[in-house]
Amino acid sequence: MSATDMNATAEFEALLDYLHKSRGFDFTAYKRSSLERRVQKRMQAANVEDYAGYSDYLEAHPSEFTLLFNTILINVTNFFRDPEAWEYLAADIIPRVLQSLEGDAFVRVWSAGCSSGEEPFSLAMLLAEALGLDAFRERVKIYATDVDEEALSQGRQASYSEHAVSAVPPALADKYFEKSNGAYVLNRDLRRSVIFGRHDLILDPPISRVSLLACRNTLMYFNSEAQQRILDRFHFGLRDSGYLFLGKAEMLLARSSEFGAVDLKRRVFTKLLMPQHRNGVGMAAPRGNDVRNPSRSDRLRDLSFQMDPTAQIVIDQDRAIASTNERARTMFGLAPNDLGRPLQDLEISYRPAELRSLIEQAAAERRTVTVKDVEFLAPSGERIYFDVQIIPMRDAALDLLGTKILFRDVTRYHRLEDDLKTSHQELETANEELQSTNEELETTNEELQSTVEELETTNEELQSTNEELETMNEELQSTNEELQTANEQLRHSSDELNRSNAFLENVLSNFHEGVVVVDGDLRVQAWNNRAEDLWGLRSAEVVGKHLMNLELGLPVENLRQPLRRCLAGESPFERVTLQATNRRGRSIEVAVSCTAFTLGKNGWGAIVMMDDKSRPPAPPES
């Protein structure tokens, strides 16, 4: 192997160790070739070149863990995958399973590596068909396990796409699925009989007393040593003559001493009696006088030790590791090759507790030494608390043979104590707040009493005010009637004014001369159509403006004095002829005349007439 390959291998092992420590997934039992292919697939997607860089990428992008695990675990499954094998299971194996049970005994089934639930639900439909739905609901429990929490969550929902359900035989699909919001949801009775849970085939104890165990195309991802351990656990979990249903890619020829082939083509095997035991996992099944068989007793003791939920470590009198159970190995990362190593060489000697001094104390005092509430941070990141017991083991002659170390998990009780303390503190705070609230309530009651008295006084005042408002309302009604009368008169006046204005505009429009009406200040009050035609200014542009300020083609400054005399009454009629330029830019001769008139209280005004002498005379009216 080249130096580059050795370096890549070391980096890959470091990556697996990082995954184990950071997320609690141990992939060391998987086949290296397939494992490397899947990791490299995610590396390409993340555009990372080496394993060390991918470890950094995982640390910077936590969401990548989910994508990596989904790629490694390959959650590929279908309903009734390999239909021929499932037909054989329904027609032959399930009837045998039911016949092997006495009376109405429970039917326990285990689907290991269940992914998103298609496989356990396929088993549920076949069992429901064989037993009837009522008996199925009462007798069947199907345990569906996997290490992928996301896949388990999908399975618990029991909701699938139309494409996924298309693999279910039409008769079963119509009977056990209901369409809801575009998805197909499994029958509630079948869902309740399937229990989903996280289970690691390498680390966790097997589910026991199982009549049928389905683990299809899962074992092929593990190396031979891991497969051996898993099959031993399967053998222990199955009832006598229970059935194991594997996938097409898996064989059991090397395990013929523990499992016999029922149908090799369809990968169905049965548990055999008198199995060969490995790794202290499994349970002998011979009948007769084997209770006095020393090997069986040894295996029972070893199995009891291995499956004890309390982590246990046994060291010999030389302070070397003599034995560890599975819980201790899982919790503290101990490996099989740690057996025989001195305790002081291992991390467990000082973490989570300083064991060396405690062992010496227990040996010297010849009694069990206990340390309570020892805190430990598990590989998964969970904080755990132990009561650690150091038990010296002596023989009949009181000679010290070794020491047994128990790690009793008291996390639950520790959390309950913390919760209890928190509850007491919250209760004390609540009592103080309650006392304060009572005092505030008494004060509020007094204030409310005073407020009630004030409200009674205010009510009397309001009654008096209401009477005044009624009187005012009557007065307002009378005023409103008067206003309506005035409004009617105003409307009549407005109509008359409109008619007068219309009459005036009509009169002015019929003059052939330009007519401009100004007040005493020479501000334009009226401007007829002929004036607009002469000078190009509309009425809206000139009304209200000073005549002398208008930009006309007419030299209006020459009209100032004649207009003043006309307004003063000195000359009732003035006529002036001026040279001008009309709106088209043509020179014209304009005769301008002025007539004064009174505007009532507003004083005098004047009517200015402007006649274009150069314009041809209007044709006589016929």
KOLGUPA-890977 format. One line per field, with one value per residue (C-alpha): residue number from 0; x, y, z. Coordinates in steps of 0.2 Angstrom, whole numbers. Layout:
# KOLGUPA-890977
n = [NUM/...] $
X = [X/...] $
Y = [Y/...] $
Z = [Z/...] $
# end
This chain:
# KOLGUPA-890977
n = [0/1/2/3/4/5/6/7/8/9/10/11/12/13/14/15/16/17/18/19/20/21/22/23/24/25/26/27/28/29/30/31/32/33/34/35/36/37/38/39/40/41/42/43/44/45/46/47/48/49/50/51/52/53/54/55/56/57/58/59/60/61/62/63/64/65/66/67/68/69/70/71/72/73/74/75/76/77/78/79/80/81/82/83/84/85/86/87/88/89/90/91/92/93/94/95/96/97/98/99/100/101/102/103/104/105/106/107/108/109/110/111/112/113/114/115/116/117/118/119/120/121/122/123/124/125/126/127/128/129/130/131/132/133/134/135/136/137/138/139/140/141/142/143/144/145/146/147/148/149/150/151/152/153/154/155/156/157/158/159/160/161/162/163/164/165/166/167/168/169/170/171/172/173/174/175/176/177/178/179/180/181/182/183/184/185/186/187/188/189/190/191/192/193/194/195/196/197/198/199/200/201/202/203/204/205/206/207/208/209/210/211/212/213/214/215/216/217/218/219/220/221/222/223/224/225/226/227/228/229/230/231/232/233/234/235/236/237/238/239/240/241/242/243/244/245/246/247/248/249/250/251/252/253/254/255/256/257/258/259/260/261/262/263/264/265/266/267/268/269/270/271/272/273/274/275/276/277/278/279/280/281/282/283/284/285/286/287/288/289/290/291/292/293/294/295/296/297/298/299/300/301/302/303/304/305/306/307/308/309/310/311/312/313/314/315/316/317/318/319/320/321/322/323/324/325/326/327/328/329/330/331/332/333/334/335/336/337/338/339/340/341/342/343/344/345/346/347/348/349/350/351/352/353/354/355/356/357/358/359/360/361/362/363/364/365/366/367/368/369/370/371/372/373/374/375/376/377/378/379/380/381/382/383/384/385/386/387/388/389/390/391/392/393/394/395/396/397/398/399/400/401/402/403/404/405/406/407/408/409/410/411/412/413/414/415/416/417/418/419/420/421/422/423/424/425/426/427/428/429/430/431/432/433/434/435/436/437/438/439/440/441/442/443/444/445/446/447/448/449/450/451/452/453/454/455/456/457/458/459/460/461/462/463/464/465/466/467/468/469/470/471/472/473/474/475/476/477/478/479/480/481/482/483/484/485/486/487/488/489/490/491/492/493/494/495/496/497/498/499/500/501/502/503/504/505/506/507/508/509/510/511/512/513/514/515/516/517/518/519/520/521/522/523/524/525/526/527/528/529/530/531/532/533/534/535/536/537/538/539/540/541/542/543/544/545/546/547/548/549/550/551/552/553/554/555/556/557/558/559/560/561/562/563/564/565/566/567/568/569/570/571/572/573/574/575/576/577/578/579/580/581/582/583/584/585/586/587/588/589/590/591/592/593/594/595/596/597/598/599/600/601/602/603/604/605/606/607/608/609/610/611/612/613/614/615/616/617/618/619/620/621] $
X = [0/7/10/-5/-17/-11/-14/-32/-36/-30/-41/-56/-54/-53/-69/-78/-72/-78/-95/-95/-90/-101/-117/-116/-116/-103/-100/-84/-94/-99/-90/-76/-78/-97/-95/-81/-91/-106/-95/-86/-103/-108/-90/-93/-110/-101/-87/-74/-58/-52/-59/-50/-59/-75/-74/-71/-86/-97/-92/-97/-113/-123/-137/-124/-125/-143/-139/-123/-133/-147/-134/-125/-140/-149/-167/-173/-188/-205/-221/-220/-202/-199/-217/-213/-205/-220/-232/-223/-222/-241/-246/-234/-224/-237/-249/-235/-231/-250/-251/-235/-244/-255/-273/-274/-256/-248/-240/-223/-215/-199/-194/-176/-169/-187/-183/-199/-211/-216/-209/-218/-234/-233/-231/-246/-257/-253/-256/-272/-278/-273/-281/-295/-294/-302/-290/-275/-279/-280/-265/-252/-237/-225/-209/-201/-183/-170/-156/-162/-174/-180/-185/-194/-204/-210/-215/-225/-236/-240/-244/-237/-238/-248/-232/-227/-244/-244/-234/-247/-259/-275/-286/-276/-273/-292/-295/-281/-278/-288/-284/-282/-275/-267/-258/-263/-265/-264/-279/-278/-279/-264/-254/-258/-251/-234/-222/-208/-192/-173/-162/-144/-142/-123/-125/-143/-150/-162/-181/-185/-199/-201/-210/-205/-190/-188/-172/-171/-155/-148/-135/-125/-119/-110/-93/-92/-89/-103/-115/-110/-114/-131/-136/-132/-144/-157/-155/-158/-173/-182/-193/-189/-192/-195/-193/-180/-184/-169/-167/-161/-143/-140/-136/-134/-124/-110/-123/-131/-128/-140/-152/-159/-165/-184/-183/-166/-172/-184/-171/-182/-173/-179/-170/-162/-160/-143/-135/-117/-114/-103/-98/-109/-125/-139/-148/-147/-163/-161/-174/-172/-159/-149/-153/-139/-128/-113/-110/-129/-127/-111/-120/-135/-123/-113/-129/-136/-120/-119/-138/-138/-144/-131/-114/-102/-83/-73/-54/-43/-31/-18/-29/-32/-48/-55/-73/-85/-103/-111/-118/-101/-93/-106/-106/-87/-81/-72/-66/-64/-45/-46/-48/-32/-26/-21/-35/-23/-20/-38/-48/-61/-49/-51/-67/-81/-74/-56/-57/-40/-41/-58/-52/-38/-50/-63/-48/-41/-58/-65/-81/-91/-87/-100/-99/-115/-121/-105/-107/-103/-105/-110/-103/-121/-119/-131/-127/-128/-127/-121/-119/-103/-101/-84/-87/-71/-74/-67/-67/-72/-54/-57/-43/-46/-49/-54/-65/-82/-87/-105/-111/-130/-138/-147/-150/-169/-168/-156/-167/-182/-173/-168/-186/-192/-180/-186/-204/-201/-193/-207/-219/-211/-211/-229/-234/-225/-234/-250/-248/-243/-259/-270/-264/-266/-284/-289/-282/-292/-308/-307/-303/-318/-330/-325/-327/-344/-349/-342/-351/-368/-365/-360/-376/-386/-377/-379/-398/-398/-387/-399/-414/-404/-399/-417/-421/-407/-412/-429/-421/-409/-424/-433/-416/-415/-432/-427/-411/-420/-432/-417/-408/-424/-424/-405/-408/-421/-409/-395/-407/-411/-393/-389/-402/-396/-378/-384/-394/-379/-367/-380/-381/-362/-360/-371/-361/-351/-339/-327/-335/-325/-333/-321/-324/-318/-301/-300/-301/-309/-327/-333/-325/-335/-332/-327/-314/-307/-307/-298/-284/-282/-286/-300/-312/-304/-287/-292/-307/-301/-285/-280/-284/-268/-258/-265/-253/-265/-261/-270/-260/-271/-260/-268/-285/-280/-285/-301/-306/-303/-313/-327/-327/-327/-342/-334/-338/-351/-345/-327/-322/-304/-297/-280/-268/-267/-261/-274/-271/-266/-252/-261/-262/-279/-287/-298/-312/-313/-328/-332/-348/-349/-362/-365/-362/-373/-364/-348/-346/-344/-339/-336/-341/-327/-332/-318/-323/-311/-314/-304/-316/-329/-346/-357/-370/-388/-400/-413] $
Y = [0/17/31/41/26/24/42/41/26/34/50/38/30/47/52/37/40/58/52/40/53/68/59/41/31/18/12/2/-14/-9/-16/-3/-4/0/13/22/23/31/44/48/51/64/72/74/83/94/97/91/82/72/64/77/91/82/81/100/102/91/102/118/111/101/98/87/73/69/68/57/45/44/40/27/18/18/18/9/-1/-6/-14/-33/-32/-48/-53/-72/-72/-63/-75/-90/-81/-79/-96/-107/-98/-88/-103/-113/-98/-97/-116/-117/-105/-112/-105/-87/-83/-67/-67/-57/-51/-41/-31/-26/-12/-7/10/19/5/-3/-20/-21/-15/-28/-41/-33/-35/-53/-57/-47/-58/-74/-70/-58/-40/-42/-56/-47/-32/-42/-54/-47/-35/-31/-22/-11/-5/5/17/31/42/51/35/29/46/43/25/31/42/27/39/35/41/33/27/18/10/4/-11/-17/-30/-20/-31/-27/-8/-6/-15/-7/10/26/41/58/74/66/52/35/32/14/7/13/-5/-10/6/3/-15/-9/-2/9/11/15/-1/-4/-22/-21/-13/-15/-32/-41/-42/-59/-72/-68/-80/-72/-61/-51/-43/-40/-34/-26/-39/-37/-20/-27/-36/-55/-52/-40/-52/-66/-55/-50/-68/-74/-60/-65/-83/-78/-67/-81/-93/-112/-116/-97/-91/-79/-70/-63/-53/-60/-53/-63/-81/-91/-106/-103/-103/-119/-125/-111/-109/-122/-117/-119/-112/-106/-98/-87/-84/-92/-100/-108/-108/-124/-132/-135/-120/-115/-100/-85/-70/-76/-71/-83/-96/-115/-124/-142/-151/-164/-163/-149/-138/-148/-145/-134/-126/-121/-113/-104/-97/-92/-83/-75/-69/-62/-52/-46/-41/-32/-14/-9/-5/-18/-19/-33/-31/-45/-43/-36/-22/-28/-28/-46/-43/-30/-32/-24/-9/-4/-7/4/18/20/15/-1/-13/-32/-30/-20/-36/-40/-22/-13/-2/13/13/16/32/24/23/42/47/48/44/42/23/18/27/20/2/4/10/-4/-17/-9/-7/-24/-16/-9/9/20/37/46/57/55/66/59/66/51/50/55/72/67/71/55/53/37/30/21/5/-3/-21/-31/-49/-62/-81/-92/-89/-70/-69/-54/-61/-45/-30/-27/-10/-5/11/12/25/38/51/49/52/66/75/71/79/94/96/94/108/119/115/120/136/140/136/148/161/158/159/176/182/175/185/200/198/196/212/221/213/220/237/235/231/247/257/248/253/271/270/263/278/290/281/283/302/302/293/306/320/310/309/328/330/319/330/345/336/331/350/354/341/349/366/358/351/368/376/362/366/384/379/368/383/395/382/380/399/399/386/397/411/401/395/413/418/404/409/428/422/412/426/438/426/423/442/445/430/438/455/456/467/461/466/467/472/480/486/502/495/490/471/461/455/448/443/438/426/440/446/428/428/444/442/423/424/413/420/409/416/435/436/444/451/469/475/485/469/458/454/459/465/481/495/495/509/521/517/520/539/537/523/534/548/536/528/546/550/564/557/544/538/538/531/529/521/511/501/483/466/452/434/428/442/453/472/478/495/493/506/506/513/514/516/518/509/507/491/495/495/490/507/510/499/501/491/492/488/483/483/477/490/480/465/464/468/454/449/456/444/438] $
Z = [0/-5/7/-1/2/20/23/15/26/42/37/34/50/59/50/56/74/73/67/82/95/88/83/92/75/75/57/60/57/40/24/21/2/1/16/7/-9/0/9/-7/-15/-2/-3/-22/-19/-6/-17/-4/-10/5/21/33/23/24/43/44/32/43/58/49/41/54/41/31/44/39/21/25/36/23/10/21/27/10/15/0/3/-5/0/-4/-12/-21/-23/-25/-8/0/-8/-1/16/15/9/19/33/41/43/51/63/68/70/82/94/107/108/107/111/106/89/90/74/72/56/59/47/43/35/32/37/21/26/43/36/23/36/45/30/28/46/46/31/40/57/53/58/75/80/72/83/99/96/85/89/76/81/68/71/63/67/56/67/51/43/59/59/42/46/61/50/39/25/7/-10/-24/-32/-16/-14/-32/-26/-15/-22/-27/-16/-1/-6/-7/10/21/13/13/2/12/5/-10/1/5/24/32/42/60/67/57/62/81/80/73/86/79/89/86/88/84/78/84/101/107/115/103/104/112/110/91/80/63/61/44/40/22/13/29/34/18/23/38/39/43/61/63/54/66/81/73/69/86/93/80/86/104/99/90/98/96/77/73/56/49/32/23/7/-10/-7/9/13/29/22/35/49/46/64/70/56/44/26/24/6/1/-15/-6/9/23/37/54/70/75/92/100/92/92/103/100/110/125/116/113/123/122/118/122/133/146/159/152/168/176/161/166/149/149/166/161/146/156/169/154/145/161/164/146/145/162/159/173/166/174/174/183/186/193/208/196/192/174/165/167/160/154/149/134/142/149/132/123/137/139/122/128/114/115/114/130/140/149/148/165/171/173/154/150/151/162/176/179/169/175/192/199/201/206/223/226/222/234/247/245/246/261/270/264/260/246/242/234/225/221/207/196/181/163/146/134/116/110/120/133/151/162/181/190/207/206/217/220/226/232/227/239/240/254/262/261/248/236/219/210/210/202/197/194/186/191/180/192/178/180/199/197/185/196/210/200/194/212/218/203/208/226/220/208/222/234/221/217/236/237/221/228/245/235/224/239/246/229/229/246/240/224/233/243/228/219/234/232/214/216/227/214/200/210/211/193/188/196/187/171/174/176/160/151/154/149/133/129/131/119/107/105/103/89/81/80/74/61/54/52/43/31/27/25/14/3/1/-3/-16/-24/-24/-31/-45/-49/-49/-60/-72/-71/-75/-89/-96/-94/-103/-117/-119/-119/-131/-144/-145/-161/-152/-138/-122/-105/-89/-75/-58/-50/-48/-66/-62/-75/-70/-87/-104/-119/-133/-145/-133/-132/-151/-153/-140/-138/-119/-111/-98/-84/-88/-86/-73/-57/-65/-68/-85/-87/-82/-96/-111/-125/-143/-138/-130/-114/-106/-118/-110/-92/-92/-103/-91/-75/-82/-87/-69/-62/-71/-80/-97/-98/-115/-122/-139/-144/-160/-157/-168/-161/-165/-164/-158/-175/-176/-189/-187/-184/-180/-165/-159/-140/-131/-112/-103/-84/-73/-55/-46/-31/-14/-23/-32/-50/-65/-83/-99/-112/-130/-143/-161/-175/-188/-201/-199/-213/-206/-201/-213/-210/-201/-213] $
# end
